[in-house]
Structure formats: structure tokens, C-alpha cells
């Protein structure tokens, strides 16, 4: 669905957007209205207030909702199945124990973050976060304390890689629009992402974890103790003795570290087929539309990659010591708790979609394209305001790059300066994640935080992450 011609001027549209966000926060925080209902209601009111024709309002509401669900529902569903199998069979405990033994107890959050940086190279933010959930929960239960100590280093790592490093779609699209070299953007983006993560996400997460105590949620995977003996119903005996199931005494043994690592690496490898081949096609190394490449890209589509991983996890984890009927029950029970998460995330996408279709983002970007300031600062400011206005980091990246493309072409910049601009735009597209961002709702619901706490923690962490990346982009701009 294309954006509708704005019915009002820029100032009025911005006031409508600000009022919509304020109303949404009031309904959720003060009135305690369920987030799903509040998001749909405010989306409807915003569409009407912004002048979207009444006949087009249903399409405008379903646009953002269906687009978000189309990408999130399958990822969350398959991801939570993988997570449940890892948790039930003790695989998450095996991986957590190995990480702790290698890095030490005090460095457990750092170990989770480093692992997420590696996994986040080809995997999108939401998919990586879902797959990592059981590992985060297992480590958090073992050592106690706020879930933020363990969850935010990993979530911040996925966010940094998704925003700053090709072959993720945002930085790739921005680099193409600005004429920046994709290879140089990759070479520069990796160290920028790592340093930004350490300063703006890891260190900040440890401070927040000590200041904000958020209990470890149990709704997704329950209080399962991995690595022991598991009964036919998937529950472990707390005393560590063999569990007795419906068919007699059955001893459950946890899978090996190599098996667990293989399951986790499988989507990484498959998704790499898609991202790497797409990059090579864009660069002209591989012929566009080559049949063999298209088949490999299909396997690397995120939802297909996770589907394949679920099937493999069922075979190597689930049915080792239990019948398929019990495995199906485990998977069925895993899907129940995520219904609210999926609906709320979809409604968050609906709200962001209405803001985009109403012309609020275009009106804002059009009024800011000639600010009379340096390109690097202009890139960050425009991207930040677009991110705040409509929620989507990818939209903010691509829109800002498109607005600046003519100015960049006329400025005759060096390759490193062009790459610095991509980093600055990505930094602006990262900051101030809030209620119109579907990722905000994923983090809020996965880690059991209310909206107020999520604003005080995740929004702040995303902002420090983005600001850290912007400072580094300024440094690149200065030395280029």
C-alpha cells in the first residue's frame, strides 16, 4: 500500500504523531489497558485524525499489521519451538555450562554478548533473539539477579549487527543509495558494531541490571532444569534421579555440546546462503536469477531456515528418547505463551504503518532535507527523527539515504566518508526505540517488562548504542 497524500501540513502531522504516542502511553501505563487493544485503538484514531480517507482506514490498519506478522509470527513460532526443545532436552543447559566454563561466571553476560555478535552477522534481530532466548534464560536462572544482566548484552549485539553491518538490508540499501562501497561498509561496519556494542550496550546493560531488577520470566519456557533426567511429559526430576514416564523408567541424557552447537549454527549457515548470495548478485559476481543460487537463497530465507532447523531439532533432540506424540505435545505447549507476544508485536507494526502511510514520515523528512548543516550531522538528525516518527529502523535508513543521495553525489566524497555517512544514518535509525517499534514490543514481552520499565531500559540502551555508533562515524568522517 502506498503512502496517502498528506491532508495537513508538516506541523499538524507532527502534532498528531506526538499526540498519538502520548495517548498510547497514557492508556497502557496509567489506564492499564491491554497493550494490544491500546495499539489497535490508537492506530485507528491516528488514521482518522491524520486525514486518511475513511474507506482506506481498514487497509491502512491491516498494512502494518499483516506486514509485521508476516515476518514475525513464523520466526517467533519456529524459534520458540527450537528453544523449547533445547530447554526440555537440556541442550540450553549444556551450552550455558560450556560458555560459563570457558569465560567464567563473572563474564557470563559478556560471553552471551560475544556469541550473539557472531550469530548476528547474518541473522536478523528478531530471529536471533528468539533462538537465543533459552540460553539467556538458562544462564540467568543459574546465577540469578535481574534478567537484564544477561538479556541485554545479547539483544544489544543483535541490534548492533542488524543496523550497522551488511548483509543486513538496512545498511546494504543505504550504501547502495549513497554510492558507498559494500565491501568497505562491511569492513568498517564490523568494528564499529563491536565497539558500539561494548560501550553502548554491554557496559550500559550491566549498569541497568544492577539498577533495575526484572525477574526472570517463566511463561515462555517454564522452570525447566536442563541437563538432568527428563520424563515422558518433558519435566525433570528435581532430585536428579531417573524420571518415570508412562512407559516405565526412562533415563534422559542431555545432548552433547557439538549437537547443540550444530542445531544453533544450522540457521546461521542456511541464512548465510541468502545474505551472501544476495550480496554477490548485487555486486555482479553471480548472475542475477541463477537457478542454483535461487534454490540456495530459498533455503536461506529466514522462515525456511528456521523450519528446517525445527525439523532437525526434532530428529536430533526431540525423538532421541521419546515418541513423536510427546514431542508434538511439547511443541504445542510452546506455542501457547507466545500468542500475546505475536499479536502485540503485530499491533505495534500497525501503529508504525499508520504513521508511515499518513505521510508523517515524508513530511518530516521533506522539511529537514535542507538544514544547512554538515552532511554527517544531517544524516544522523534526519534518520533519528524518522526513526522516532514511524518506528522502523530499515525505513529510517533507506529514506534518509534516499534524501541525501543527491547531496552526496554532488559533494564528491571519498569512499570512507560515504561509509561514515552510512554508519551515521544507521546510528540515527537505532536510537529511541519506543512504542511504534515492533522490536520494542518483542523485548518487552520476551523479558517480562512493562512498558514503563522497557522505556527506561531498552529505549535508553538503544539510544546509547546509536550514540556510540554516531561518535565513531564522526571519527571516521574527520580522518577521511
N, C-alpha and C positions, 0 to 999 in steps of 0.2 A: 504494500500500500504506500502510495506516495504522500509526501507532506502536503497539507492543505494550505492554500493561500491564507496568510495571517489576516484575521478580521480586525486586529488592533495594531497600534504602534508598539515599538520595542519596549517603551517604559511600562505600558499597560500589561503586556505579556509577561514581563519580568515580575511585576507585582502579583499577577495571577499565580505564577510559579511559586513565589515566596509564600503567598497565602495558602497554597495547596500543601506545601511542605509543613507549614506551621499547623494547619488543621489536622494533618495526618499525625503529627507528633502529639498534639493535644488529645486526639481520640485514643491513641494507643497508650500513652504514658499516663494521662490524667483520668480519662474516662474508663480506661482498661478494656476498651473494645477489642475484640479479637483482631489480630493484625490482618488476616485475610479479608475479613469484612470491611475493615477500615480502608485498606488499599483499594478494593474494588469501588467502594462508595466515593472516596476522594478522586479516584480516576474518572468516574462518571461526572462528578461535579466540575472537575477541571476541564474536561472535554466540552461541557456545556458553556462554562464561563469563558473559555478561550475562543468561542465562536465556531467550533466545529459544527457543521450542519447536523441537525437532529437525525436525519436519515443516515448519516455516516458515523454516528456515535457508536453503534454496535460493532461496526467493522474496526473502528479505531481502538475500541477496548480489546477486541479479540486479537488484533495485530500484535501487540507486545506480549500478550498472554500466551498465545499459541507459539510465537517465535521462541520465547523463553522456555516453555515446556518442551518444545521440540528438541532442544539441545540439552536441557537439564534433566528431564524426567528419566530418560533412558540411562544417562550417566549415573544419576543417583541410585536408580533401581539396580542396575548391574553392579555398581560399586558397593552398595550396602550388602548385596549377596556375597560378593567376594570377601568383604570384611567380616561378615557373619561366619563364613566357613573358616577363615583364618582364626577367628576368635574361638569358635566351638572346638576346633581340632587342636588348639594350642599353638598354631603357627605364628600368631602375633606375639605370643609369649617367647617363642624361640627366637624370633627376630629381635625383639626388645632385649632379651638377655644377651644376645650376641653384640648388639650395639653398646650396651652398658659395659660389658666385659672389655670391649675394645677401647672405649672412650672414658670409662669410669662414671661413677654415679653422679658426680658434680657436673659432668659435661654432657649429661643425658639430653638436655634441651638443645645444646649445640650439635650433638650427633643427629638429632631429628632434623634440624635445620639443614645440615650439610647433605643428608640423604635426600631431603626434599629439593634442594638445589639441583642435585644430579637427576632426579626423576622429573623435575620440572622443565628440563631442556626441551623435550618435545610435547609434554602433556599439558593441556590447558589447566587453568587454576581449579575449576570445579571438579574435573575428573581426578586430578592429583590429590586434592583434598579428601575426596571420598575414599579413594584407595588407601590413603594413609591413616584414616580415622581409627581403625582398630589398633594400629601400632601406637598412635598417640595415646589412646585410652589405656592401653596396657601399661605403658611406661608411667603414665600419670597415677594409675592405681598402685603401682609398685612403690612409688616414692612419696605419694601424697602431695598435699598442697594444692594451690589453685591450678585449674586446668590450663590457664593462660600461660603458665611457665613452659608448658610442653606443646600446646597447640599453636601458639602464635609464631614461634620460630619456624615451624613447618609451613603454616599458612602464609606468612610473610615471604618465605622463599618462593613458593609457587606464584605469589602475586608479582614479585620482582622479575622472575623469569618470564612470566606471561606478558608483562608490559614492556620489557626492555630488550629482549633477546629474540632475534629471528631464529627459527622459522615461525614463531607465533604471528598471527595475522596482523595485529596492530602495528608493530614495528616494521614488518615487511611492507605493508601498504603505505605507511608514512615514508619509508625510504624510497619506494618507487615514485611516489608523488613529488618528492623533493629532488629526485635525481641522485640520491645518495647510493653509494656502492653497498650492495647487500653483504658482501664478504667482510668489508671493513666494519659495517654496522654490527655484524656478528662478533668480530674480534674485539671491538670496543665494548659492545653491549654486555659480554660475559663478565669482565672485571668490574664494570660499572654496577651490574646487578649484584654481584657478590659483595662489593664494598657497601653498597647502599643497603643490602640486606643486613649486614653485620651491624652497621651503625644505626640505621633507621628502623630495623625490625627486631633483630636479636637482642641488642642491648636494651632497647625500649621494652621489649616483651618481658625481660627479666625484672625490670623496674615495675611494670604493671602487675606482674604476677605476685609481687610482694605487697603491692598496694591494694589490689582488688582480688578478693578471694571468691572464686567461682567454683562451686562444687563440680566434681566430675560427673557428667550426665550418665544416666543408666538406661535411658529409653531406647537407644539405638542397638546396643549390643548386650545390655544387661550386665550383671555381675559375674561374668564367666571368668574362671581362672584357667588360663591356658597351660599346656604342658603337663597336665596330670592325666588321670584316667577318666574317660568320658562314657556315660551311659547311653543307652539307646535313644533317650529323649534329648541328648545333647547337653545334659547338665553334669557337672563334675562333682565327685565326692570331695567334701572339704577336708577329709582326713587323708586323702591320697590313696585310699585302698581301691582295688578294682571295683568298678561300678557294676551293679546288677541291672540288666535290662530285661526286656520282655522275653528274650530267648535264652536267659541264663546269665552267667557271669561272663562279662566281656571286658577285657583289658584294653584300654585305649592308650596308644603311644603317640606322642607328638611327632609331627613330620620333621624331617631333617632341615637344617638351615638351608641347604642347597635347594631343596624342594620349595621352601617358602620364597626364597630369593628368586627362583625361576618363575614362580607364579607372578610375583610383583614386577619382574623385568619383562614378562611377556607383553603386556600392553605398551611398555616403553619401546620395545623393539618394533612391534607392529605399527604403532603410531609414527615411529621414525620413518617407516616406508612412505607414509603420506607426506609428512612435512619435508623430508629430504628430497623426495622426487618432485614435489611441487616447486621447491626452490630451484632444482636443477632445470626443470622445464621453463621456469621464468627466466633463468639465465641463458637458455638456449642450448644447454649441454645435452638434454634429451629432447627428442622431437615431441612436440605437443600432440597429445592424443594417442601416443604409442600404446598398443593393446596390452602388452605385458606390464607396462608401467601403470596403466589404469587399474589392472587387477590388483597389483600390489598396493596402490593407493586405496582401493576399496577395503582391503584387509586392514589398512592403517586408519580408516575412518574411526574416530574415537568410539562411537557406539558399537561398531562392528568389532573393534579390537577388544572392548570390554566384554562383549558377548562371547567371543572366543575364549577369553580368559576365564569367564564364569564356567564354561563347559570344561575347560582344562582343570579348573579348581575342583569341580565336582568329581572328576575322574581321579585326580591325584591326592585330593584331600578328603572329599566327602564320602566316597564309597569304598574307602580302604577297609573299614571295619563295621560298616553299617549298610543296610539295604537302601535302595534308591528312594523308597517311600519315605523313610526317615529324613533323608537329605532334602526331599521336596518339602517336607513339613518345616525343616529348618529355614529353607529359603522363603517359604510362605510367611513364616513368623517374622522374618527380617524386613518384609515389605510394609507391614502394618505401621510401625512407628514413623515412617518417612512420608506418609500421606500429607500431613500438615506442612512439612518442610517443602514438598514439591508445590503445593497449592500456594503457599505464601510467597515462594520464590517466583512462581508464575505471575502472581498479582503484583509483585514488585516490578517485573518486566512490563506488565500492563501499564503501571503508572509512568515508568520511563518512556514507554512507547507513545502514550498520550502526549507527554511533554514534547517529544520529537515531532509528532505529526501536527501538533498545534502551531508549529512554526517558532516556538520559543527559542530553540537552539539556533536556528538560522538567523532570527532577528538579533540575537545576542552576538553571534559571530560576525554578522554584517556590520554591526556598529563598532566592532573592535578591530577590524582588519587594518585600519589606518590610524594607529595610535601615535605615530611619530616617535617611537622608542626603538631600541636596538632589536634586531630580529630574534635574538636568543631569548630576550625577556618577553617580547611579544608572543613568541611560541609558547612559553610557559603560561603566561597570563590567559591567553585565549583558550588553550587546552584545559586549564583549571576551571575557568568559568563554564565551558561547555560540559565538563565532567560534572560540576555541581548542578547545572541546569537540567541535564537529561539522564545522568547516571551511567551510561555505557562508556567504558574506557576506550573500547575499539572505535566507537563513533566519534569520540573526542579526538582520538589520534588521527583518524582519516580526514575528518572535517577540517581540523586545524592545518594539517599538511596541505590539503587542497587549497585552503585560503591563502597560504603563504607561498605556494609553488611559484606563482608568477614573480613575486618579490625575490625569491631565492634564485630563480633563473637570471633575473636582471642584476643580481648582486655579484655574480661571478665568484662564488665562494669556493674554497678548497674542499677536497673530499672529507677531510677531518672536520671542517666547520659544518658541512652538511650532516655528517653523522652526529655532531654535537647538537644540532637542531632536532634531530630525531629523538635523541635522549631527553632533551628539554620538553618536547611535546609529550613523550611517554611519562615523564615525571609529573607534568601537569595533569595527565589523564589518570594518574594513580591517586592523587591526594583527595581527601574529604569524601571518602565513600560514605554514603548515608542512605536514607530510606528509599530513594529511587533507583538504587543499585541492587540487582538481584544477588550479587555476591555478598552484600551486606546481610541479606536475609539467610543465606546459606550459613555463614559464620555464626550468626545469632542463634539459629535453631540447632545446628550441629553441636555447638558447645554450651547449649542451655542458658543463654544470656537473654535478659530482657532488652528492650530497645534502648533504654537509658544507659545501661551498662555497655552495650555494644557501641553506642556513640562515644562513650568516654574511653573506650579501649581500642576497638578495631578501627574506628574512624581516625583516632589520633595516630595509631600505628601506621595506617596507610598514608597519612599526611607526613609523618616523619620519614617514611620510606621514600615518598615522592620528593620531598625537600632535599634529602641526601643525594638522590639521583640528579636533581637540578644543580646542586652545588658542584658536583663532578662535571656536569655538562658545561657549566660556566668555566671551569678549569680547562676543559678541552678547547673551548672557544677562544680562551685567552692565549693558549700556546699554539693554536693552529696558524 
